[in-house]
Amino acid sequence: MKVLNLPFTKRIGIEKSDKDGYLLILSFSDKLFNHLEIIHGSASYALAEITSGYFLNLHFSDIADQTIPILRSSCIKYRKIATTDLYSKAKLKNITIEDILLLLKFKRKAFFTIEVKLYDTENQIIVSGEFEWFVSMK
């Protein structure tokens, strides 16, 4: 399933970014505020986690209907407070897309980590995280 079509993703307002070099955007809104009137940590986490799923959608769309992806674990660090729109980037950690495809072809499963960073409108890192995925063939 495409992560941008999920009801939760739509409900909190995560969308594809039109800013060059970024994947997704979470627009600054008072509906996402915490008690300090900044973006709630759980909203930032949601953007980071959904970005990792979106990364899977982008790079494994040809085999998506043949796989079962499951998030196994995550580790996130909040570096600064979020007072603007948040933009996301993602990349694989210590493995290539080709390696993952080979693991899926021959072992029918793969474990790998996607690194995600969230940036504010001034390109400062607000949140960084690692999301470990387990993907198996159906």
LODOGU-967797 format. One record per atom (N, C-alpha, C): residue in three letters; atom name; x, y, z. Coordinates in nm, 3 decimals, padded with zeros to 5 digits, m for minus. Example, Ala and Ser with C-alpha at 12.3 -4.5 7.8 and 13.67 -1.06 7.14 Angstrom:
! LODOGU-967797
resn / name / east / north / up
ALA / N / 01.319 / m00.569 / 00.780
ALA / CA / 01.230 / m00.450 / 00.780
ALA / C / 01.320 / m00.330 / 00.780
SER / N / 01.285 / m00.225 / 00.708
SER / CA / 01.367 / m00.106 / 00.714
SER / C / 01.290 / 00.003 / 00.787
! end
This chain:
! LODOGU-967797
resn / name / east / north / up
MET / N / 00.084 / m00.119 / 00.000
MET / CA / 00.000 / 00.000 / 00.000
MET / C / 00.089 / 00.125 / 00.000
LYS / N / 00.047 / 00.222 / m00.071
LYS / CA / 00.119 / 00.349 / m00.077
LYS / C / 00.097 / 00.428 / 00.052
VAL / N / 00.206 / 00.467 / 00.117
VAL / CA / 00.193 / 00.531 / 00.248
VAL / C / 00.124 / 00.666 / 00.242
LEU / N / 00.131 / 00.736 / 00.131
LEU / CA / 00.066 / 00.866 / 00.122
LEU / C / m00.086 / 00.854 / 00.111
ASN / N / m00.135 / 00.734 / 00.084
ASN / CA / m00.280 / 00.713 / 00.074
ASN / C / m00.342 / 00.662 / 00.205
LEU / N / m00.260 / 00.638 / 00.305
LEU / CA / m00.312 / 00.588 / 00.432
LEU / C / m00.392 / 00.697 / 00.504
PRO / N / m00.503 / 00.661 / 00.568
PRO / CA / m00.584 / 00.761 / 00.638
PRO / C / m00.505 / 00.842 / 00.741
PHE / N / m00.418 / 00.777 / 00.819
PHE / CA / m00.340 / 00.849 / 00.919
PHE / C / m00.251 / 00.954 / 00.855
THR / N / m00.183 / 00.916 / 00.747
THR / CA / m00.094 / 01.009 / 00.676
THR / C / m00.171 / 01.132 / 00.630
LYS / N / m00.288 / 01.109 / 00.574
LYS / CA / m00.373 / 01.220 / 00.528
LYS / C / m00.423 / 01.304 / 00.645
ARG / N / m00.460 / 01.238 / 00.754
ARG / CA / m00.517 / 01.307 / 00.869
ARG / C / m00.421 / 01.408 / 00.930
ILE / N / m00.291 / 01.372 / 00.938
ILE / CA / m00.197 / 01.467 / 00.999
ILE / C / m00.135 / 01.561 / 00.896
GLY / N / m00.163 / 01.539 / 00.768
GLY / CA / m00.123 / 01.634 / 00.666
GLY / C / 00.012 / 01.612 / 00.602
ILE / N / 00.064 / 01.489 / 00.605
ILE / CA / 00.191 / 01.460 / 00.538
ILE / C / 00.166 / 01.448 / 00.389
GLU / N / 00.248 / 01.519 / 00.311
GLU / CA / 00.234 / 01.519 / 00.166
GLU / C / 00.369 / 01.508 / 00.099
LYS / N / 00.367 / 01.480 / m00.031
LYS / CA / 00.489 / 01.479 / m00.110
LYS / C / 00.543 / 01.622 / m00.117
SER / N / 00.674 / 01.636 / m00.098
SER / CA / 00.735 / 01.768 / m00.100
SER / C / 00.759 / 01.815 / m00.243
ASP / N / 00.737 / 01.944 / m00.266
ASP / CA / 00.772 / 02.002 / m00.396
ASP / C / 00.907 / 02.074 / m00.389
LYS / N / 00.971 / 02.069 / m00.272
LYS / CA / 01.102 / 02.130 / m00.252
LYS / C / 01.209 / 02.032 / m00.299
ASP / N / 01.293 / 02.077 / m00.389
ASP / CA / 01.395 / 01.992 / m00.451
ASP / C / 01.484 / 01.923 / m00.347
GLY / N / 01.503 / 01.794 / m00.362
GLY / CA / 01.590 / 01.718 / m00.275
GLY / C / 01.523 / 01.657 / m00.153
TYR / N / 01.397 / 01.688 / m00.131
TYR / CA / 01.324 / 01.637 / m00.015
TYR / C / 01.213 / 01.544 / m00.061
LEU / N / 01.178 / 01.449 / 00.025
LEU / CA / 01.074 / 01.353 / m00.009
LEU / C / 00.935 / 01.399 / 00.032
LEU / N / 00.918 / 01.428 / 00.162
LEU / CA / 00.786 / 01.461 / 00.214
LEU / C / 00.790 / 01.590 / 00.294
ILE / N / 00.672 / 01.645 / 00.320
ILE / CA / 00.659 / 01.766 / 00.401
ILE / C / 00.547 / 01.747 / 00.502
LEU / N / 00.570 / 01.801 / 00.621
LEU / CA / 00.466 / 01.815 / 00.723
LEU / C / 00.456 / 01.964 / 00.750
SER / N / 00.347 / 02.024 / 00.707
SER / CA / 00.331 / 02.169 / 00.720
SER / C / 00.305 / 02.208 / 00.865
PHE / N / 00.366 / 02.317 / 00.905
PHE / CA / 00.349 / 02.371 / 01.041
PHE / C / 00.204 / 02.411 / 01.060
SER / N / 00.142 / 02.359 / 01.165
SER / CA / 00.000 / 02.384 / 01.188
SER / C / m00.030 / 02.371 / 01.336
ASP / N / m00.119 / 02.454 / 01.386
ASP / CA / m00.154 / 02.445 / 01.528
ASP / C / m00.226 / 02.316 / 01.564
LYS / N / m00.276 / 02.243 / 01.465
LYS / CA / m00.339 / 02.114 / 01.496
LYS / C / m00.234 / 02.008 / 01.533
LEU / N / m00.106 / 02.039 / 01.513
LEU / CA / 00.003 / 01.947 / 01.547
LEU / C / 00.080 / 01.992 / 01.671
PHE / N / 00.036 / 02.099 / 01.734
PHE / CA / 00.109 / 02.157 / 01.847
PHE / C / 00.105 / 02.070 / 01.972
ASN / N / 00.212 / 02.086 / 02.051
ASN / CA / 00.213 / 02.031 / 02.186
ASN / C / 00.185 / 02.146 / 02.284
HIS / N / 00.212 / 02.126 / 02.409
HIS / CA / 00.184 / 02.228 / 02.511
HIS / C / 00.273 / 02.352 / 02.498
LEU / N / 00.384 / 02.343 / 02.422
LEU / CA / 00.473 / 02.456 / 02.399
LEU / C / 00.444 / 02.531 / 02.270
GLU / N / 00.338 / 02.489 / 02.201
GLU / CA / 00.297 / 02.546 / 02.073
GLU / C / 00.403 / 02.531 / 01.964
ILE / N / 00.465 / 02.414 / 01.964
ILE / CA / 00.557 / 02.372 / 01.857
ILE / C / 00.507 / 02.236 / 01.809
ILE / N / 00.562 / 02.187 / 01.697
ILE / CA / 00.517 / 02.057 / 01.646
ILE / C / 00.547 / 01.948 / 01.748
HIS / N / 00.445 / 01.872 / 01.780
HIS / CA / 00.454 / 01.764 / 01.878
HIS / C / 00.556 / 01.660 / 01.832
GLY / N / 00.629 / 01.604 / 01.926
GLY / CA / 00.728 / 01.502 / 01.894
GLY / C / 00.670 / 01.382 / 01.821
SER / N / 00.547 / 01.346 / 01.855
SER / CA / 00.486 / 01.231 / 01.787
SER / C / 00.455 / 01.261 / 01.641
ALA / N / 00.425 / 01.387 / 01.608
ALA / CA / 00.402 / 01.425 / 01.468
ALA / C / 00.534 / 01.419 / 01.390
SER / N / 00.642 / 01.465 / 01.453
SER / CA / 00.775 / 01.456 / 01.390
SER / C / 00.812 / 01.311 / 01.368
TYR / N / 00.789 / 01.228 / 01.470
TYR / CA / 00.818 / 01.085 / 01.456
TYR / C / 00.737 / 01.025 / 01.341
ALA / N / 00.610 / 01.060 / 01.333
ALA / CA / 00.525 / 01.007 / 01.226
ALA / C / 00.581 / 01.044 / 01.088
LEU / N / 00.625 / 01.168 / 01.071
LEU / CA / 00.683 / 01.208 / 00.943
LEU / C / 00.807 / 01.124 / 00.913
ALA / N / 00.893 / 01.103 / 01.012
ALA / CA / 01.015 / 01.026 / 00.991
ALA / C / 00.983 / 00.880 / 00.955
GLU / N / 00.892 / 00.819 / 01.029
GLU / CA / 00.857 / 00.679 / 01.003
GLU / C / 00.789 / 00.664 / 00.867
ILE / N / 00.698 / 00.754 / 00.837
ILE / CA / 00.628 / 00.748 / 00.708
ILE / C / 00.725 / 00.774 / 00.593
THR / N / 00.825 / 00.858 / 00.616
THR / CA / 00.928 / 00.880 / 00.514
THR / C / 01.002 / 00.751 / 00.484
SER / N / 01.032 / 00.672 / 00.586
SER / CA / 01.101 / 00.545 / 00.561
SER / C / 01.014 / 00.452 / 00.477
GLY / N / 00.884 / 00.450 / 00.504
GLY / CA / 00.792 / 00.371 / 00.422
GLY / C / 00.779 / 00.424 / 00.281
TYR / N / 00.779 / 00.556 / 00.269
TYR / CA / 00.773 / 00.619 / 00.137
TYR / C / 00.899 / 00.584 / 00.056
PHE / N / 01.014 / 00.581 / 00.123
PHE / CA / 01.138 / 00.541 / 00.059
PHE / C / 01.124 / 00.400 / 00.000
LEU / N / 01.063 / 00.310 / 00.077
LEU / CA / 01.036 / 00.175 / 00.026
LEU / C / 00.945 / 00.179 / m00.097
ASN / N / 00.839 / 00.259 / m00.089
ASN / CA / 00.748 / 00.274 / m00.203
ASN / C / 00.821 / 00.319 / m00.328
LEU / N / 00.911 / 00.416 / m00.312
LEU / CA / 00.984 / 00.470 / m00.427
LEU / C / 01.079 / 00.370 / m00.490
HIS / N / 01.152 / 00.297 / m00.407
HIS / CA / 01.261 / 00.214 / m00.458
HIS / C / 01.226 / 00.068 / m00.481
PHE / N / 01.110 / 00.025 / m00.431
PHE / CA / 01.072 / m00.115 / m00.447
PHE / C / 00.931 / m00.129 / m00.503
SER / N / 00.887 / m00.031 / m00.578
SER / CA / 00.750 / m00.031 / m00.630
SER / C / 00.723 / m00.148 / m00.725
ASP / N / 00.826 / m00.194 / m00.797
ASP / CA / 00.808 / m00.304 / m00.892
ASP / C / 00.772 / m00.436 / m00.824
ILE / N / 00.815 / m00.452 / m00.697
ILE / CA / 00.788 / m00.579 / m00.628
ILE / C / 00.699 / m00.560 / m00.505
ALA / N / 00.646 / m00.442 / m00.487
ALA / CA / 00.568 / m00.411 / m00.367
ALA / C / 00.453 / m00.509 / m00.343
ASP / N / 00.384 / m00.550 / m00.448
ASP / CA / 00.270 / m00.640 / m00.430
ASP / C / 00.312 / m00.784 / m00.400
GLN / N / 00.444 / m00.811 / m00.405
GLN / CA / 00.495 / m00.945 / m00.377
GLN / C / 00.564 / m00.953 / m00.241
THR / N / 00.565 / m00.841 / m00.166
THR / CA / 00.639 / m00.836 / m00.041
THR / C / 00.550 / m00.799 / 00.078
ILE / N / 00.602 / m00.829 / 00.196
ILE / CA / 00.538 / m00.787 / 00.321
ILE / C / 00.644 / m00.710 / 00.401
PRO / N / 00.637 / m00.577 / 00.401
PRO / CA / 00.733 / m00.499 / 00.479
PRO / C / 00.680 / m00.473 / 00.621
ILE / N / 00.767 / m00.493 / 00.719
ILE / CA / 00.728 / m00.471 / 00.859
ILE / C / 00.839 / m00.391 / 00.927
LEU / N / 00.801 / m00.282 / 00.990
LEU / CA / 00.897 / m00.205 / 01.068
LEU / C / 00.928 / m00.282 / 01.196
ARG / N / 01.058 / m00.311 / 01.218
ARG / CA / 01.098 / m00.390 / 01.336
ARG / C / 01.136 / m00.302 / 01.453
SER / N / 01.210 / m00.195 / 01.425
SER / CA / 01.254 / m00.110 / 01.535
SER / C / 01.287 / 00.028 / 01.481
SER / N / 01.297 / 00.122 / 01.574
SER / CA / 01.334 / 00.257 / 01.535
SER / C / 01.409 / 00.323 / 01.650
CYS / N / 01.491 / 00.417 / 01.613
CYS / CA / 01.564 / 00.499 / 01.710
CYS / C / 01.562 / 00.641 / 01.656
ILE / N / 01.518 / 00.734 / 01.738
ILE / CA / 01.501 / 00.870 / 01.689
ILE / C / 01.564 / 00.968 / 01.787
LYS / N / 01.621 / 01.075 / 01.731
LYS / CA / 01.682 / 01.178 / 01.815
LYS / C / 01.624 / 01.313 / 01.774
TYR / N / 01.569 / 01.382 / 01.874
TYR / CA / 01.516 / 01.517 / 01.852
TYR / C / 01.630 / 01.614 / 01.880
ARG / N / 01.672 / 01.688 / 01.777
ARG / CA / 01.788 / 01.776 / 01.790
ARG / C / 01.752 / 01.920 / 01.823
LYS / N / 01.643 / 01.967 / 01.764
LYS / CA / 01.597 / 02.105 / 01.786
LYS / C / 01.445 / 02.105 / 01.788
ILE / N / 01.386 / 02.212 / 01.838
ILE / CA / 01.241 / 02.221 / 01.836
ILE / C / 01.193 / 02.252 / 01.694
ALA / N / 01.075 / 02.206 / 01.664
ALA / CA / 01.018 / 02.222 / 01.530
ALA / C / 00.919 / 02.339 / 01.530
THR / N / 00.961 / 02.448 / 01.467
THR / CA / 00.877 / 02.569 / 01.464
THR / C / 00.843 / 02.614 / 01.323
THR / N / 00.872 / 02.528 / 01.224
THR / CA / 00.840 / 02.559 / 01.084
THR / C / 00.792 / 02.430 / 01.017
ASP / N / 00.762 / 02.439 / 00.888
ASP / CA / 00.736 / 02.318 / 00.811
ASP / C / 00.855 / 02.224 / 00.827
LEU / N / 00.830 / 02.093 / 00.819
LEU / CA / 00.936 / 01.994 / 00.825
LEU / C / 00.944 / 01.919 / 00.692
TYR / N / 01.066 / 01.902 / 00.644
TYR / CA / 01.093 / 01.832 / 00.519
TYR / C / 01.179 / 01.709 / 00.549
SER / N / 01.162 / 01.603 / 00.471
SER / CA / 01.233 / 01.479 / 00.501
SER / C / 01.323 / 01.433 / 00.386
LYS / N / 01.430 / 01.363 / 00.428
LYS / CA / 01.519 / 01.293 / 00.336
LYS / C / 01.543 / 01.154 / 00.395
ALA / N / 01.576 / 01.058 / 00.307
ALA / CA / 01.602 / 00.921 / 00.354
ALA / C / 01.708 / 00.856 / 00.266
LYS / N / 01.781 / 00.762 / 00.329
LYS / CA / 01.879 / 00.683 / 00.254
LYS / C / 01.902 / 00.552 / 00.327
LEU / N / 01.950 / 00.452 / 00.254
LEU / CA / 01.982 / 00.323 / 00.314
LEU / C / 02.111 / 00.333 / 00.392
LYS / N / 02.123 / 00.252 / 00.496
LYS / CA / 02.244 / 00.249 / 00.578
LYS / C / 02.316 / 00.116 / 00.555
ASN / N / 02.438 / 00.123 / 00.505
ASN / CA / 02.527 / 00.007 / 00.490
ASN / C / 02.476 / m00.104 / 00.399
ILE / N / 02.392 / m00.071 / 00.304
ILE / CA / 02.342 / m00.170 / 00.208
ILE / C / 02.290 / m00.094 / 00.086
THR / N / 02.287 / m00.161 / m00.028
THR / CA / 02.236 / m00.099 / m00.150
THR / C / 02.100 / m00.159 / m00.187
ILE / N / 02.029 / m00.091 / m00.273
ILE / CA / 01.902 / m00.143 / m00.323
ILE / C / 01.925 / m00.275 / m00.394
GLU / N / 02.032 / m00.283 / m00.471
GLU / CA / 02.065 / m00.406 / m00.543
GLU / C / 02.088 / m00.523 / m00.447
ASP / N / 02.158 / m00.496 / m00.336
ASP / CA / 02.181 / m00.601 / m00.235
ASP / C / 02.050 / m00.651 / m00.176
ILE / N / 01.960 / m00.559 / m00.148
ILE / CA / 01.830 / m00.597 / m00.092
ILE / C / 01.752 / m00.682 / m00.191
LEU / N / 01.753 / m00.642 / m00.318
LEU / CA / 01.682 / m00.720 / m00.420
LEU / C / 01.739 / m00.861 / m00.432
LEU / N / 01.872 / m00.874 / m00.421
LEU / CA / 01.934 / m01.007 / m00.426
LEU / C / 01.894 / m01.091 / m00.305
LEU / N / 01.893 / m01.030 / m00.186
LEU / CA / 01.850 / m01.102 / m00.066
LEU / C / 01.704 / m01.150 / m00.081
LEU / N / 01.620 / m01.064 / m00.132
LEU / CA / 01.480 / m01.102 / m00.150
LEU / C / 01.465 / m01.213 / m00.254
LYS / N / 01.547 / m01.208 / m00.357
LYS / CA / 01.538 / m01.310 / m00.463
LYS / C / 01.584 / m01.447 / m00.413
PHE / N / 01.697 / m01.449 / m00.341
PHE / CA / 01.755 / m01.577 / m00.304
PHE / C / 01.720 / m01.624 / m00.163
LYS / N / 01.705 / m01.535 / m00.069
LYS / CA / 01.671 / m01.575 / 00.069
LYS / C / 01.525 / m01.548 / 00.102
ARG / N / 01.459 / m01.469 / 00.015
ARG / CA / 01.318 / m01.436 / 00.030
ARG / C / 01.287 / m01.347 / 00.149
LYS / N / 01.392 / m01.288 / 00.205
LYS / CA / 01.376 / m01.192 / 00.314
LYS / C / 01.499 / m01.103 / 00.324
ALA / N / 01.478 / m00.987 / 00.386
ALA / CA / 01.589 / m00.893 / 00.403
ALA / C / 01.564 / m00.806 / 00.526
PHE / N / 01.671 / m00.780 / 00.599
PHE / CA / 01.670 / m00.685 / 00.709
PHE / C / 01.758 / m00.569 / 00.668
PHE / N / 01.711 / m00.447 / 00.687
PHE / CA / 01.794 / m00.331 / 00.653
PHE / C / 01.743 / m00.209 / 00.726
THR / N / 01.829 / m00.107 / 00.729
THR / CA / 01.797 / 00.016 / 00.802
THR / C / 01.791 / 00.134 / 00.705
ILE / N / 01.691 / 00.216 / 00.725
ILE / CA / 01.676 / 00.340 / 00.649
ILE / C / 01.700 / 00.456 / 00.745
GLU / N / 01.794 / 00.542 / 00.708
GLU / CA / 01.822 / 00.662 / 00.786
GLU / C / 01.734 / 00.775 / 00.736
VAL / N / 01.672 / 00.848 / 00.827
VAL / CA / 01.583 / 00.958 / 00.791
VAL / C / 01.627 / 01.082 / 00.867
LYS / N / 01.624 / 01.195 / 00.798
LYS / CA / 01.649 / 01.323 / 00.862
LYS / C / 01.536 / 01.418 / 00.826
LEU / N / 01.493 / 01.494 / 00.927
LEU / CA / 01.392 / 01.598 / 00.907
LEU / C / 01.458 / 01.734 / 00.919
TYR / N / 01.422 / 01.823 / 00.829
TYR / CA / 01.482 / 01.956 / 00.822
TYR / C / 01.374 / 02.063 / 00.834
ASP / N / 01.413 / 02.178 / 00.889
ASP / CA / 01.321 / 02.292 / 00.891
ASP / C / 01.338 / 02.373 / 00.763
THR / N / 01.271 / 02.485 / 00.754
THR / CA / 01.276 / 02.566 / 00.632
THR / C / 01.412 / 02.633 / 00.611
GLU / N / 01.495 / 02.634 / 00.715
GLU / CA / 01.631 / 02.690 / 00.703
GLU / C / 01.734 / 02.581 / 00.680
ASN / N / 01.689 / 02.459 / 00.650
ASN / CA / 01.774 / 02.343 / 00.620
ASN / C / 01.855 / 02.297 / 00.741
GLN / N / 01.805 / 02.323 / 00.861
GLN / CA / 01.869 / 02.273 / 00.983
GLN / C / 01.806 / 02.139 / 01.019
ILE / N / 01.890 / 02.044 / 01.065
ILE / CA / 01.838 / 01.914 / 01.105
ILE / C / 01.763 / 01.929 / 01.236
ILE / N / 01.638 / 01.887 / 01.235
ILE / CA / 01.551 / 01.894 / 01.352
ILE / C / 01.541 / 01.756 / 01.419
VAL / N / 01.531 / 01.653 / 01.338
VAL / CA / 01.516 / 01.515 / 01.387
VAL / C / 01.599 / 01.424 / 01.298
SER / N / 01.663 / 01.325 / 01.359
SER / CA / 01.728 / 01.219 / 01.281
SER / C / 01.684 / 01.085 / 01.340
GLY / N / 01.674 / 00.986 / 01.254
GLY / CA / 01.628 / 00.857 / 01.301
GLY / C / 01.673 / 00.743 / 01.212
GLU / N / 01.668 / 00.625 / 01.269
GLU / CA / 01.698 / 00.502 / 01.195
GLU / C / 01.580 / 00.407 / 01.211
PHE / N / 01.538 / 00.350 / 01.100
PHE / CA / 01.421 / 00.262 / 01.098
PHE / C / 01.463 / 00.128 / 01.037
GLU / N / 01.457 / 00.022 / 01.119
GLU / CA / 01.496 / m00.109 / 01.073
GLU / C / 01.374 / m00.183 / 01.019
TRP / N / 01.386 / m00.227 / 00.896
TRP / CA / 01.276 / m00.296 / 00.828
TRP / C / 01.308 / m00.444 / 00.806
PHE / N / 01.207 / m00.525 / 00.815
PHE / CA / 01.211 / m00.665 / 00.774
PHE / C / 01.115 / m00.677 / 00.658
VAL / N / 01.166 / m00.724 / 00.545
VAL / CA / 01.082 / m00.740 / 00.427
VAL / C / 01.094 / m00.885 / 00.384
SER / N / 00.979 / m00.950 / 00.364
SER / CA / 00.979 / m01.088 / 00.315
SER / C / 00.893 / m01.097 / 00.190
MET / N / 00.921 / m01.198 / 00.112
MET / CA / 00.839 / m01.226 / m00.005
MET / C / 00.714 / m01.299 / 00.039
LYS / N / 00.603 / m01.274 / m00.028
LYS / CA / 00.477 / m01.343 / 00.005
LYS / C / 00.486 / m01.489 / m00.033
! end
